[in-house]
Amino acid sequence: MEFIFTLLAGIPFLAPPTLAGWGVWFLLLAILIYVLYRGRTYQSQMSWGLFLTFFVLIPITTLFIGLRFTTASARPLPGLPADAPGSALMVFSAMPWLLGGGMLGPVPAAMLGAFAGLLRGAWDSYSLFSILELGFLAAWFSINMRQRYRTRSYQLLRQPLVGALLLIPFHTFFYVISALFTQWGIDSTAPITARLDFALSNAGIVTLAFGGEMLIGGLIAQIISVAFPTLWGGKQPLQPSPGEKSLESRFLFAVGAFILMLLLTLLIGDWYVAGKAARELLEDRLSSAGESASQSVPFFLETGQNLAVQLASDPRLLEASGDELRSLIGSRIQAVPYFDQFIVLDTVTKEVLAVYPPSDVNTLRLYPDEDAGVLLATNGVLTQIYSIPPATVEESSRVSFMVAIVDFTGQVQRVLIGRTTLQSNPLTLPLIESLNNMNDLGGNGMLLNENNRIIYHSDKTQVLSTYNGQQGSQAFFYDDTAADGTRELVYYQPVLGRPWAIVLKVPAQRAQQIALNIAMPLALMIIFLAFVAMISLRLGLRVVTGSLQGLAAEANRIAQGQLDHPLQVKGEDEVAQLRRAFEQMRSSLQARLEEINQLLRVSQGVASSLEMQDAVKPVLEAILSTGANSVRVALSPNI
């Protein structure tokens, strides 16, 4: 972590999206416009004074006073001399557009956020996506602050600190999208796995930096909302939330949130397991190749040393000279296809006595290590092994075996030098093949000598350069950063019994590619099942809510006295039982009303006439309507 006085010390540039990225950029722009259109009801009367004040504050708060986070996992822009994008925590950068969201409404907040995103995109994130991101986040924050739903969750959402902290996961999402679809210094045709690895490597530090900005900005906005409540948020009366208005919406919000959390958990777990499995697969392949290559090195060196010692022990090498000496060493090259050059020289005068294949001894030169080896041979070091540069640019490095030729008294008289080229030696072919196979993975392999000089590299331009990576006496893996800024996995395998080592490097994007191949089928299945679950839930709820809406309509008819509309009763579930109860209530009410109407008619008929014949007629008719076959009146004689 380091203090930043201003971001203006850096070089501003806005990297454009890739070809596919432009499509994503305009899609996000359309979503932002839609959000602003839907949120137009939250817009209050524009206060140009506040807007201009916040607009002027944005360059000051965005570009001055901050902290730069650095971690071992953070990666700079690939191929460009710049810090990891989005790793700066500018202390007060979020304050203007958060305050604008609470005081001015979604549209002014989006304008302020877009302006802040333009500045951050030029000096920090280096991406055009920052404009849309901060514009969207500012508008979303403003909508949350100005909504007037009365439930507890929406009341909590109206708190500025809570609303600001809830923007953090959206920022991480936008950052990953930006990393996948922005054309930075890397080639626009770079695989998506390289961009994905870059995004995941920096996601943690970027989230931490933005989280700090939201915490500070949210606290300031919280204080302002308490100190000036008349200027903050919406002023409309509280209203029922969507969950209160619709049972379907309530279930969808509750179950949908659970399904979303479950989906994210499964996707993250799937990616974590796939990434771990992919890394293990890649490490197994590298360790297998490294161990196989390292095991061939001692055999190659011991064989060369033994062959050179056998030839040096021939007593004829002490006395022979000229063509005879040349013939002796030439016959050994022809008999055993190991060495491609033999040199015999005198230890006293350092004169070359013979060389095979024949060449001009006047132009033949010894390398510095070989010169030093001659001196060591005269001091009793009888066998030595050195790596020497290639004879031509097209060839690989060579290995020089030096053996002292001693007389019967044990004095060193001559030195035999046997040179062999790594790429053409039959015993190193498996080694060379293992190192070259790293090219198939987009990486490279190298063989190091005792001085950490690269004596063989799958990229020939790197031969004889110095290895500056980590070293150890045991095989191990570690993460490193390549010259182009991308992350790579390195395997260091020391050679048993020799101070040499095998180093294999593979881009980390290869592990991401394997992880993507492993995780993608399961991820698609999880997303598909979640989609099916949401559709099934919606359709199931639609049946229930549709039945309840039908019952509500029937209840309204009953309340209005419309009892001649029977309900259709199907099934045995709870809704059917409720429908049956409503039907029984309707029929009972209808029968009761008919009885009351009948009683009213009888009363009116009896009261309408004083004649017995006319007075009893309504009574008899009413009795017949109850289902009687016949009815008659029996009068008492006393009447």
Phi and psi in degrees as a GROMACS rama.xvg file:
@    title "Ramachandran Plot"
@    xaxis  label "Phi"
@    yaxis  label "Psi"
@TYPE xy
-137.864  149.8  GLU-2
-76.3047  139.462  PHE-3
-120.01  121.045  ILE-4
-79.7776  -41.5843  PHE-5
-152.404  147.486  THR-6
-81.2871  -9.08518  LEU-7
-68.3283  -11.8843  LEU-8
-70.7173  -20.1329  ALA-9
-83.9336  175.671  GLY-10
-94.1272  117.172  ILE-11
-77.0226  136.222  PRO-12
-161.717  145.948  PHE-13
-111.562  108.474  LEU-14
-75.1621  131.241  ALA-15
-76.2987  159.26  PRO-16
-68.4653  163.597  PRO-17
-72.3045  179.81  THR-18
-60.82  -47.0309  LEU-19
-69.0609  -30.0839  ALA-20
-64.0132  -32.1749  GLY-21
-62.8632  -38.6351  TRP-22
-62.0015  -42.8545  GLY-23
-65.2393  -39.9186  VAL-24
-61.5215  -47.0378  TRP-25
-70.1972  -30.5266  PHE-26
-64.681  -44.0419  LEU-27
-64.7905  -35.8673  LEU-28
-62.8485  -41.8027  LEU-29
-63.8115  -39.0196  ALA-30
-64.2955  -40.8052  ILE-31
-62.4963  -44.3349  LEU-32
-62.2922  -40.1847  ILE-33
-64.2085  -42.4388  TYR-34
-62.0452  -42.2464  VAL-35
-66.3394  -35.577  LEU-36
-67.3286  -43.3514  TYR-37
-68.7862  -28.7109  ARG-38
-92.2583  12.4633  GLY-39
-65.4796  -23.5647  ARG-40
-69.5203  -18.72  THR-41
-89.6465  1.42558  TYR-42
-81.4684  130.086  GLN-43
-103.13  179.925  SER-44
-63.8487  134.436  GLN-45
-69.8707  131.431  MET-46
-107.816  98.8339  SER-47
-66.5923  -28.953  TRP-48
-63.7882  -48.1491  GLY-49
-64.0925  -40.837  LEU-50
-61.7618  -47.1108  PHE-51
-66.1095  -34.4801  LEU-52
-62.9245  -47.7  THR-53
-65.8878  -35.9808  PHE-54
-63.6645  -40.2202  PHE-55
-71.1459  -33.1718  VAL-56
-71.659  -25.39  LEU-57
-58.8975  -49.8454  ILE-58
-59.7771  -34.7882  PRO-59
-70.3454  -48.8097  ILE-60
-74.167  -26.7932  THR-61
-82.1409  -34.8094  THR-62
-104.411  -5.9215  LEU-63
-127.676  145.84  PHE-64
65.4471  103.615  ILE-65
-166.038  -173.319  GLY-66
-130.741  144.585  LEU-67
-109.279  119.005  ARG-68
-88.0019  137.848  PHE-69
-135.648  134.964  THR-70
-137.662  167.618  THR-71
-66.9006  -27.2956  ALA-72
-84.156  -16.4063  SER-73
-70.1314  142.748  ALA-74
-120.869  137.73  ARG-75
-73.3942  175.198  PRO-76
-61.0809  129.514  LEU-77
-59.7157  121.177  PRO-78
80.3859  4.49387  GLY-79
-129.273  143.24  LEU-80
-81.5595  67.2738  PRO-81
-137.246  161.527  ALA-82
-72.256  168.447  ASP-83
-59.1403  125.758  ALA-84
-64.2798  138.137  PRO-85
79.2571  9.63318  GLY-86
-89.6197  2.86361  SER-87
-94.9056  132.43  ALA-88
-103.307  100.029  LEU-89
-88.3666  116.025  MET-90
-54.386  -48.0125  VAL-91
-109.62  18.7878  PHE-92
-65.7858  -32.3669  SER-93
-84.2011  -12.3526  ALA-94
-60.0927  -48.7735  MET-95
-62.0657  -47.2292  PRO-96
-78.1452  -22.9752  TRP-97
-70.1521  -44.4204  LEU-98
-65.123  -38.1911  LEU-99
-63.205  -36.532  GLY-100
-64.9658  -37.4491  GLY-101
-79.8927  -27.7167  GLY-102
-102.737  -29.0719  MET-103
-110.212  -29.5517  LEU-104
115.465  173.058  GLY-105
-62.8378  -44.3042  PRO-106
-66.5034  -51.4643  VAL-107
-60.5367  -37.1306  PRO-108
-63.1165  -41.163  ALA-109
-64.4502  -37.7609  ALA-110
-65.375  -42.6157  MET-111
-65.7484  -42.2212  LEU-112
-63.8795  -40.2745  GLY-113
-64.0637  -38.5707  ALA-114
-66.1161  -43.3701  PHE-115
-62.6543  -38.2077  ALA-116
-65.8299  -33.4275  GLY-117
-62.963  -44.1564  LEU-118
-68.7515  -43.2046  LEU-119
-67.1434  -35.24  ARG-120
-65.8809  -32.9416  GLY-121
-80.1509  -34.3708  ALA-122
-113.797  -5.40135  TRP-123
-135.137  -60.2187  ASP-124
-87.3236  -19.3423  SER-125
56.899  43.7781  TYR-126
-149.411  142.258  SER-127
-70.426  -19.9592  LEU-128
-65.6225  -21.6062  PHE-129
-63.1599  -30.8978  SER-130
-62.3322  -49.5206  ILE-131
-69.4041  -36.7718  LEU-132
-61.2666  -56.1302  GLU-133
-68.5003  -30.5997  LEU-134
-63.6174  -43.4393  GLY-135
-66.698  -44.8702  PHE-136
-63.7649  -39.4055  LEU-137
-65.1664  -42.9997  ALA-138
-64.9653  -41.8643  ALA-139
-65.4422  -41.1852  TRP-140
-62.0623  -41.926  PHE-141
-63.6347  -42.0967  SER-142
-62.7173  -41.7071  ILE-143
-63.881  -37.2866  ASN-144
-72.5866  -29.0326  MET-145
-104.412  -3.93  ARG-146
-69.362  151.026  GLN-147
-124.613  34.1366  ARG-148
-74.9592  148.548  TYR-149
-98.193  -7.92767  ARG-150
-71.7155  162.114  THR-151
-63.5745  -39.6271  ARG-152
-64.0075  -39.2855  SER-153
-72.54  -31.7766  TYR-154
-63.7259  -40.5322  GLN-155
-65.9873  -36.0953  LEU-156
-67.0285  -24.4468  LEU-157
-76.468  -9.2208  ARG-158
-74.6311  124.599  GLN-159
-57.3052  -40.287  PRO-160
-64.6986  -43.6298  LEU-161
-65.2814  -45.5677  VAL-162
-61.4661  -36.8649  GLY-163
-69.2885  -43.4351  ALA-164
-66.4962  -29.3388  LEU-165
-70.1784  -12.0198  LEU-166
-79.9458  -13.2035  LEU-167
-61.137  -49.8227  ILE-168
-62.5717  -30.8317  PRO-169
-65.7754  -36.9754  PHE-170
-63.7909  -42.7106  HIS-171
-61.1205  -41.5978  THR-172
-61.6935  -46.7577  PHE-173
-63.1602  -35.5791  PHE-174
-64.8829  -42.8888  TYR-175
-63.5638  -43.0788  VAL-176
-60.2574  -43.4539  ILE-177
-62.4287  -43.2727  SER-178
-65.8137  -33.767  ALA-179
-75.4938  -28.9415  LEU-180
-122.664  16.9459  PHE-181
-106.132  135.068  THR-182
-93.1761  91.0825  GLN-183
-84.9134  -140.909  TRP-184
-72.8933  -16.5587  GLY-185
-78.2859  161.278  ILE-186
-63.8959  143.03  ASP-187
-64.9674  -18.824  SER-188
-91.7025  8.38421  THR-189
-60.1703  141.995  ALA-190
-63.3499  153.255  PRO-191
-64.7791  -25.1508  ILE-192
-66.1359  -34.922  THR-193
-66.0028  -41.3702  ALA-194
-68.8809  -38.1287  ARG-195
-64.4464  -41.6631  LEU-196
-63.7058  -39.6749  ASP-197
-62.7447  -42.4785  PHE-198
-66.2205  -44.998  ALA-199
-68.2721  -32.9502  LEU-200
-65.9748  -32.7226  SER-201
-103.909  -4.45946  ASN-202
-61.1944  -39.6255  ALA-203
-63.763  -48.7084  GLY-204
-69.9625  -33.6857  ILE-205
-67.9178  -42.8501  VAL-206
-63.3074  -39.7821  THR-207
-62.9955  -44.7462  LEU-208
-64.1916  -46.0627  ALA-209
-68.2484  -35.6833  PHE-210
-61.5678  -37.9605  GLY-211
-63.8715  -41.1052  GLY-212
-63.5687  -40.991  GLU-213
-68.1986  -35.9935  MET-214
-64.1669  -46.5694  LEU-215
-67.6134  -48.6258  ILE-216
-63.4668  -38.8114  GLY-217
-65.3731  -38.8791  GLY-218
-64.3775  -43.2169  LEU-219
-62.9644  -44.0558  ILE-220
-64.6723  -35.8024  ALA-221
-63.257  -42.9363  GLN-222
-64.6341  -43.2714  ILE-223
-63.9745  -40.1357  ILE-224
-65.1048  -31.9794  SER-225
-79.2572  -38.3926  VAL-226
-74.5557  -33.7241  ALA-227
-129.115  70.0307  PHE-228
-65.0695  -26.758  PRO-229
-71.4126  -22.4742  THR-230
-93.3344  -8.85227  LEU-231
-107.684  136.131  TRP-232
72.7875  -171.013  GLY-233
-85.514  159.543  GLY-234
-116.327  4.2541  LYS-235
-71.2256  157.1  GLN-236
-66.3222  156.303  PRO-237
-65.1754  146.92  LEU-238
-137.236  160.656  GLN-239
-63.4215  144.079  PRO-240
-78.1352  164.19  SER-241
-55.5478  -34.3512  PRO-242
-68.0915  -27.4251  GLY-243
-78.7974  -27.0343  GLU-244
-83.0399  -24.0498  LYS-245
-142.619  126.013  SER-246
-63.9899  -36.1539  LEU-247
-63.3888  -44.0126  GLU-248
-64.4341  -38.5013  SER-249
-62.808  -45.4347  ARG-250
-67.517  -39.506  PHE-251
-65.3664  -41.7308  LEU-252
-63.9004  -45.1875  PHE-253
-69.2829  -54.2877  ALA-254
-71.4092  -35.5981  VAL-255
-63.3381  -39.7642  GLY-256
-64.0052  -40.2676  ALA-257
-65.177  -43.5463  PHE-258
-63.7512  -39.3224  ILE-259
-64.0433  -44.4879  LEU-260
-62.8624  -41.9041  MET-261
-64.185  -40.2744  LEU-262
-62.6223  -47.7064  LEU-263
-62.8173  -40.3509  LEU-264
-62.4869  -44.4525  THR-265
-66.4886  -40.111  LEU-266
-66.7095  -43.2796  LEU-267
-64.8604  -43.5521  ILE-268
-63.3592  -40.9097  GLY-269
-61.75  -44.2105  ASP-270
-67.6301  -38.6413  TRP-271
-64.3535  -47.3019  TYR-272
-64.618  -42.3334  VAL-273
-65.0352  -40.6042  ALA-274
-63.9958  -41.218  GLY-275
-65.7325  -42.9597  LYS-276
-65.1151  -39.6353  ALA-277
-64.2624  -42.3908  ALA-278
-64.7426  -40.4991  ARG-279
-63.4275  -41.1513  GLU-280
-62.1914  -43.378  LEU-281
-67.9568  -40.5656  LEU-282
-65.066  -38.7939  GLU-283
-62.1615  -40.7485  ASP-284
-67.1658  -42.622  ARG-285
-66.5501  -43.3743  LEU-286
-65.6998  -37.462  SER-287
-64.6669  -45.0108  SER-288
-66.9455  -40.7566  ALA-289
-65.9433  -43.1402  GLY-290
-64.8882  -42.0912  GLU-291
-61.8473  -42.3759  SER-292
-68.3131  -41.0554  ALA-293
-67.8223  -31.0168  SER-294
-70.1536  -24.8539  GLN-295
-81.3895  -18.3781  SER-296
-68.4468  -50.1064  VAL-297
-59.673  -39.322  PRO-298
-63.9458  -40.1969  PHE-299
-63.5723  -45.9485  PHE-300
-69.5316  -42.6009  LEU-301
-66.4936  -37.9093  GLU-302
-64.4367  -46.0148  THR-303
-62.2591  -41.1044  GLY-304
-65.4309  -42.1777  GLN-305
-64.7156  -41.4069  ASN-306
-64.3737  -41.1447  LEU-307
-66.6634  -39.4632  ALA-308
-65.084  -40.1599  VAL-309
-60.8284  -43.7199  GLN-310
-68.1832  -40.0816  LEU-311
-67.8444  -23.9574  ALA-312
-78.9897  -5.81762  SER-313
-70.2472  118.178  ASP-314
-63.1511  -20.2971  PRO-315
-66.777  -23.1963  ARG-316
-68.3236  -17.1811  LEU-317
-77.0308  -32.0807  LEU-318
-108.503  -30.5397  GLU-319
-67.2239  156.84  ALA-320
-154.996  166.806  SER-321
60.7526  -135.191  GLY-322
-64.484  -33.7433  ASP-323
-63.7552  -44.9623  GLU-324
-66.1429  -39.2386  LEU-325
-64.3642  -37.58  ARG-326
-66.7812  -38.108  SER-327
-62.7078  -49.248  LEU-328
-73.6902  -29.4127  ILE-329
-68.0328  -37.4869  GLY-330
-63.8843  -33.9281  SER-331
-69.9507  -38.445  ARG-332
-62.3005  -40.613  ILE-333
-72.0351  -29.6326  GLN-334
-78.2942  -39.7925  ALA-335
-122.372  112.967  VAL-336
-77.8274  69.6403  PRO-337
-120.845  -58.4474  TYR-338
-86.5865  149.176  PHE-339
-113.627  0.166503  ASP-340
-160.417  134.497  GLN-341
-120.358  140.866  PHE-342
-133.927  133.884  ILE-343
-119.554  127.313  VAL-344
-135.923  157.496  LEU-345
-83.4619  134.52  ASP-346
-74.8838  -22.8862  THR-347
-83.0371  -53.872  VAL-348
-91.7812  -11.8038  THR-349
57.7808  26.8052  LYS-350
-81.402  136.853  GLU-351
-76.2279  117.173  VAL-352
-87.7565  -33.2687  LEU-353
-161.301  151.075  ALA-354
-145.577  139.663  VAL-355
-141.591  134.18  TYR-356
-59.0677  150.909  PRO-357
-57.453  137.668  PRO-358
-154.665  169.009  SER-359
-71.1574  114.328  ASP-360
-66.0626  -20.8633  VAL-361
-72.6474  -29.0063  ASN-362
-94.305  -10.6999  THR-363
-72.2202  133.376  LEU-364
-132.094  150.771  ARG-365
-93.3887  148.545  LEU-366
-82.6925  159.69  TYR-367
-53.3916  -41.5274  PRO-368
-63.9464  -37.1801  ASP-369
-70.519  -38.3731  GLU-370
-58.5022  -45.9065  ASP-371
-66.2325  -32.9521  ALA-372
-65.8849  -32.8165  GLY-373
-63.1878  -42.4857  VAL-374
-64.7444  -40.6174  LEU-375
-65.3359  -35.1511  LEU-376
-63.6766  -40.0803  ALA-377
-68.5793  -18.6819  THR-378
-97.0197  9.96313  ASN-379
107.989  -2.12896  GLY-380
-85.3163  100.364  VAL-381
-80.296  -30.3987  LEU-382
-127.988  136.599  THR-383
-145.094  151.579  GLN-384
-132.156  129.581  ILE-385
-134.431  151.727  TYR-386
-99.4141  135.776  SER-387
-127.587  160.461  ILE-388
-64.4984  160.835  PRO-389
-68.4545  156.423  PRO-390
-69.9667  -35.9677  ALA-391
-133.06  167.709  THR-392
-65.3556  -32.9528  VAL-393
-73.8804  -22.3826  GLU-394
-89.107  170.505  GLU-395
-94.7518  176.678  SER-396
-64.24  163.962  SER-397
-121.563  164.054  ARG-398
-120.038  131.337  VAL-399
-108.942  123.711  SER-400
-104.697  120.834  PHE-401
-113.43  127.352  MET-402
-130.701  130.826  VAL-403
-76.2602  137.946  ALA-404
-103.054  113.178  ILE-405
-108.325  152.457  VAL-406
-89.4931  -171.504  ASP-407
-69.1795  -16.4198  PHE-408
-91.4746  -3.47409  THR-409
89.0167  7.10289  GLY-410
-85.9073  139.948  GLN-411
-80.7956  118.205  VAL-412
-104.048  -40.0948  GLN-413
-137.122  166.709  ARG-414
-129.431  132.091  VAL-415
-100.847  126.998  LEU-416
-115.426  121.359  ILE-417
-113.187  123.045  GLY-418
-110.868  141.127  ARG-419
-139.884  145.092  THR-420
-93.0833  130.754  THR-421
-58.5492  -41.5081  LEU-422
-72.8562  -24.2369  GLN-423
-103.901  -8.2751  SER-424
-73.3956  130.317  ASN-425
-63.3944  -27.7162  PRO-426
-79.1385  -15.5363  LEU-427
-101.359  0.435463  THR-428
-59.7727  -43.9281  LEU-429
-61.5999  -38.1005  PRO-430
-62.2861  -48.9691  LEU-431
-62.458  -39.7046  ILE-432
-65.6569  -40.8624  GLU-433
-62.8082  -41.8538  SER-434
-69.1006  -39.8495  LEU-435
-70.3191  -25.5278  ASN-436
-65.0373  -18.3621  ASN-437
-64.6616  -22.8859  MET-438
-63.652  -29.5929  ASN-439
-66.087  -24.6439  ASP-440
-95.2652  5.43816  LEU-441
80.481  8.51902  GLY-442
-110.732  -153.596  GLY-443
-155.117  160.106  ASN-444
-128.225  152.034  GLY-445
-148.128  154.075  MET-446
-114.968  126.037  LEU-447
-106.572  145.474  LEU-448
-94.6898  -169.463  ASN-449
-67.6804  -16.8106  GLU-450
-100.773  14.446  ASN-451
60.9866  25.9676  ASN-452
-88.6809  138.45  ARG-453
-81.8348  108.12  ILE-454
-94.4386  -15.0398  ILE-455
-146.684  136.118  TYR-456
-140.339  138.804  HIS-457
-63.6057  -21.5581  SER-458
-102.763  106.648  ASP-459
-61.5588  -20.9372  LYS-460
-70.4839  -14.4156  THR-461
-96.7533  1.4451  GLN-462
-64.3617  139.218  VAL-463
71.2322  6.67516  LEU-464
-79.9876  168.793  SER-465
-95.5546  135.766  THR-466
-83.9008  123.925  TYR-467
-112.104  11.4841  ASN-468
-83.1805  -172.105  GLY-469
-70.793  152.791  GLN-470
-135.523  162.437  GLN-471
-172.449  168.268  GLY-472
-86.8322  -11.0086  SER-473
-122.335  156.114  GLN-474
-68.6141  140.971  ALA-475
-159.356  162.828  PHE-476
-110.699  151.56  PHE-477
-157.943  157.626  TYR-478
-93.8735  138.657  ASP-479
-137.751  169.554  ASP-480
-110.1  126.542  THR-481
-74.2674  172.856  ALA-482
-63.1095  -27.7283  ALA-483
-89.2967  6.45761  ASP-484
91.9544  -5.95073  GLY-485
-82.6746  157.041  THR-486
-84.2842  145.686  ARG-487
-140.566  152.021  GLU-488
-98.8593  127.884  LEU-489
-118.266  136.235  VAL-490
-119.649  122.915  TYR-491
-108.673  120.959  TYR-492
-125.956  106.055  GLN-493
-70.4713  151.338  PRO-494
-84.9787  130.776  VAL-495
-66.884  124.397  LEU-496
81.9409  -0.879833  GLY-497
-135.942  149.115  ARG-498
-81.1331  32.638  PRO-499
-104.218  170.395  TRP-500
-154.203  156.262  ALA-501
-109.177  132.169  ILE-502
-125.826  126.317  VAL-503
-120.048  133.174  LEU-504
-125.704  135.937  LYS-505
-136.692  134.056  VAL-506
-58.7264  140.123  PRO-507
-63.9578  -21.9605  ALA-508
-62.4711  -23.4154  GLN-509
-64.9702  -41.0922  ARG-510
-64.8613  -38.4198  ALA-511
-65.1891  -35.6412  GLN-512
-65.2432  -44.4394  GLN-513
-63.6421  -43.2657  ILE-514
-62.126  -39.1214  ALA-515
-64.498  -41.3266  LEU-516
-64.5037  -34.7507  ASN-517
-76.1356  -44.3973  ILE-518
-82.5245  -27.5169  ALA-519
-59.262  -48.3918  MET-520
-59.0604  -45.6139  PRO-521
-66.9635  -38.0401  LEU-522
-63.8934  -42.9638  ALA-523
-63.6143  -38.4296  LEU-524
-65.7592  -41.4672  MET-525
-63.0143  -45.6021  ILE-526
-63.1696  -41.733  ILE-527
-62.7656  -45.4314  PHE-528
-64.8223  -38.127  LEU-529
-64.7426  -39.9207  ALA-530
-63.9553  -44.383  PHE-531
-63.4719  -40.2728  VAL-532
-62.6333  -42.1443  ALA-533
-65.8368  -41.6526  MET-534
-65.2254  -43.9186  ILE-535
-62.3437  -41.6246  SER-536
-62.8655  -43.0205  LEU-537
-65.3004  -43.3648  ARG-538
-65.899  -41.6473  LEU-539
-63.7157  -42.2451  GLY-540
-67.1252  -33.61  LEU-541
-63.0611  -36.5204  ARG-542
-65.0603  -46.3254  VAL-543
-66.013  -50.0535  VAL-544
-66.2902  -32.5553  THR-545
-63.5862  -41.6977  GLY-546
-64.4265  -41.7821  SER-547
-66.0929  -36.9978  LEU-548
-65.1995  -37.9151  GLN-549
-64.123  -41.6162  GLY-550
-64.6995  -37.5852  LEU-551
-63.2005  -39.91  ALA-552
-65.078  -40.852  ALA-553
-65.4458  -38.2772  GLU-554
-62.8712  -37.3379  ALA-555
-64.7094  -40.0408  ASN-556
-63.2946  -43.0621  ARG-557
-62.5678  -42.44  ILE-558
-63.4026  -29.8429  ALA-559
-88.5046  -0.0923153  GLN-560
87.2515  9.61883  GLY-561
-89.1851  89.7567  GLN-562
-104.023  7.01352  LEU-563
-95.133  17.4236  ASP-564
-115.412  95.2228  HIS-565
-70.05  149.082  PRO-566
-90.8414  141.681  LEU-567
-84.3367  121.687  GLN-568
-107.311  115.936  VAL-569
-132.92  144.076  LYS-570
84.2765  177.053  GLY-571
-126.748  9.53884  GLU-572
-78.9984  -175.32  ASP-573
-63.2822  -38.5178  GLU-574
-65.6073  -39.9931  VAL-575
-64.8051  -39.0665  ALA-576
-63.5876  -40.8968  GLN-577
-65.2096  -40.3175  LEU-578
-63.6739  -40.6328  ARG-579
-63.8162  -39.9886  ARG-580
-64.9427  -39.0814  ALA-581
-64.5907  -38.8763  PHE-582
-66.7598  -41.1137  GLU-583
-63.1634  -40.5646  GLN-584
-64  -41.2875  MET-585
-63.8374  -47.0295  ARG-586
-66.0427  -38.0248  SER-587
-65.1285  -43.9407  SER-588
-63.701  -39.6028  LEU-589
-64.4525  -43.4252  GLN-590
-64.1877  -41.3502  ALA-591
-63.6033  -41.0997  ARG-592
-65.8501  -37.3219  LEU-593
-64.6107  -39.8498  GLU-594
-62.7161  -43.6096  GLU-595
-63.9374  -41.7156  ILE-596
-64.3778  -40.3355  ASN-597
-63.7209  -43.0761  GLN-598
-62.3801  -37.3978  LEU-599
-65.4846  -42.2682  LEU-600
-64.8532  -39.8238  ARG-601
-64.1978  -44.0439  VAL-602
-62.2011  -42.5869  SER-603
-66.5522  -38.283  GLN-604
-68.0886  -41.6368  GLY-605
-65.6708  -39.2186  VAL-606
-78.3278  -12.3669  ALA-607
-84.1617  -11.9097  SER-608
-144.723  147.536  SER-609
-97.8997  -6.3263  LEU-610
-79.2927  135.325  GLU-611
-60.7564  -40.6974  MET-612
-62.5153  -42.1757  GLN-613
-77.2207  -29.8125  ASP-614
-73.1663  -36.314  ALA-615
-85.5032  -14.5786  VAL-616
-60.2397  -47.1823  LYS-617
-59.7171  -32.4745  PRO-618
-68.8298  -43.4495  VAL-619
-65.2803  -41.4007  LEU-620
-63.1325  -38.0572  GLU-621
-65.5172  -37.7749  ALA-622
-67.7196  -40.8205  ILE-623
-61.5941  -34.2341  LEU-624
-68.8919  -14.4321  SER-625
-83.3537  -5.39187  THR-626
116.234  3.59447  GLY-627
-73.3675  147.195  ALA-628
-77.4374  -37.6753  ASN-629
-154.216  161.498  SER-630
-151.737  143.566  VAL-631
-145.287  162.282  ARG-632
-109.57  126.585  VAL-633
-107.424  116.91  ALA-634
-95.1671  139.492  LEU-635
-74.4876  142.406  SER-636
-60.7272  -21.5075  PRO-637
-74.1958  -14.8241  ASN-638
